[in-house]
Amino acid sequence: MGRKKSRHVSETPATAWLRAHGVAFVEYSYDYVVHGGALQGAAVLGLDPAAVVKTLIMEDQDAQPLVVLMHGNRKVSVKQLARELGARSIQPCKPEVASRHSGYQLGGTSPFGTRREMPVCMEASILDLPQIAINGGRRGYLLGLPPRVCAELLAATPVHCAQDL
């Protein structure tokens, strides 16, 4: 399999949003594996797992959704994230709730072009990377772009909530 740069076949809400904002990106496609996650995508494409960024839909104690961007080889400390945001608690949304908020299918969630506008939090160390690969709005489809795009265009709040898998 290896690294595959795809031909652009069809627009997703994410790619349409990025194009509308004048953002250039590289497209990568791979054969999606259920429960493979960011680590599987990184392995198939030959990318650094830390630079493959997961898009997670979470919610606070009042069921208010938020997007969390995390390194593919780390997980979110929800306790630390809640402390940083001044929330009583943060937890992952159930898949059907996440899909309702984002408009994307589980395994194909992008922070760009979501159905509902949500606050975005981003592990601060992602900003130290020169390039990231992030979901492009469908399973097995990543977009390569600079992490500052997330910080600037999504107004992502840098947070320190990464913990080892």
Secondary structure, 3 states (H helix, E strand, C coil): CCCCECCCCCCCHHHHHHHHCCCCCEEEECCCCCCCHHHHHHHHHCCCHHHEEEEEEEEECCCCEEEEEEECCEEECHHHHHHHHCCCCEEECCHHHHHHHHCCCCCCCCCCCCCCCCCEEEEHHHHHCCCEEEECCCCCEEEEECCHHHHHHCCCEEECCEEEC
